[in-house]
């Protein structure tokens, strides 16, 4: 039963964070960010937020710094939008799965070209 609740809370946090990052945060360091997933611990004390950032490594680092500065604002806004007793601590991480998937696709295309 707890797994179902953490999944629902994670999806709700993902939806609300995406909206907050796109509309409410005015930090110029934050570029085009997509929230790809949220993993919430069973006790709802921490939420790992996985992000995909469009740009090079420098822009990714700047976006992460901007989000870390805005963590307090994001938590307070989440608390207003989601009815939880305690809002989870937000931990931001980069989602490398998209880059990994595109690399595998590129390698498969190269193998396909060699066989032709």
C-alpha positions in Angstrom: 0.0 0.0 0.0 2.9 2.4 0.8 4.4 1.8 -2.6 1.2 3.0 -4.3 1.2 6.2 -2.2 4.9 7.0 -2.8 4.3 6.5 -6.6 1.3 8.8 -6.6 3.2 11.4 -4.5 6.2 11.2 -6.8 4.1 11.8 -9.9 2.3 14.7 -8.3 5.7 16.3 -7.2 7.0 15.7 -10.8 3.9 17.5 -12.3 4.0 20.4 -9.9 7.8 20.9 -10.1 7.7 20.9 -13.9 5.1 23.7 -13.7 7.0 25.6 -11.0 10.3 25.5 -12.9 8.8 26.6 -16.2 6.6 29.4 -14.9 7.6 30.6 -11.4 11.4 30.6 -11.3 12.9 33.7 -12.8 16.6 32.7 -12.3 18.5 33.4 -15.6 20.9 30.5 -14.9 18.1 28.0 -15.2 17.8 27.0 -18.9 15.5 24.6 -20.5 14.9 21.9 -17.9 12.7 18.8 -18.1 11.8 16.9 -15.0 12.0 13.3 -16.2 11.3 11.5 -12.9 10.9 11.7 -9.1 11.8 8.9 -6.7 10.3 9.3 -3.2 11.5 7.4 -0.2 9.0 5.2 1.6 8.7 7.6 4.6 8.3 10.6 2.2 11.3 12.4 3.7 13.4 12.7 0.5 12.6 13.0 -3.2 15.3 12.5 -5.8 14.3 14.7 -8.8 15.8 13.6 -12.1 16.4 16.4 -14.6 17.2 16.6 -18.3 18.9 19.9 -19.3 19.3 21.1 -22.8 22.8 22.5 -23.4 26.4 21.8 -22.7 28.1 20.9 -19.3 28.5 24.5 -18.3 24.8 25.2 -18.8 23.9 22.0 -16.9 26.1 23.1 -13.9 24.6 26.6 -13.9 21.1 25.2 -14.0 21.8 22.9 -11.1 23.2 25.7 -9.0 20.2 27.8 -9.8 17.8 25.0 -8.8 19.8 24.4 -5.6 19.4 28.1 -4.7 15.7 27.9 -5.3 15.1 24.6 -3.3 13.5 26.4 -0.4 11.1 28.3 -2.7 10.2 25.1 -4.5 9.6 23.2 -1.3 7.3 26.0 0.1 5.4 26.2 -3.2 5.0 22.4 -3.2 3.7 22.6 0.3 1.0 25.0 -0.8 0.0 23.0 -3.8 0.2 19.4 -2.4 -1.5 18.6 0.9 1.3 16.8 2.8 2.2 17.0 6.4 5.9 17.2 5.5 7.2 18.2 2.1 10.1 16.0 1.1 13.6 17.3 0.9 14.4 17.8 -2.8 17.6 16.3 -4.2 18.4 17.2 -7.8 20.2 14.8 -10.1 20.9 14.7 -13.8 19.1 12.0 -15.8 21.8 10.4 -18.0 19.4 7.8 -19.5 18.5 10.1 -22.5 22.1 10.6 -23.4 22.8 6.9 -22.9 19.9 6.0 -25.1 21.0 8.3 -27.9 24.5 7.0 -27.7 23.2 3.4 -28.1 21.1 4.4 -31.0 24.1 6.1 -32.7 26.2 2.9 -32.2 23.4 0.8 -33.7 23.2 3.0 -36.7 26.9 2.8 -37.2 26.7 -1.0 -37.1 23.8 -0.9 -39.6 25.8 1.2 -42.0 28.8 -1.1 -41.8 26.7 -4.1 -42.8 25.3 -2.5 -45.9 
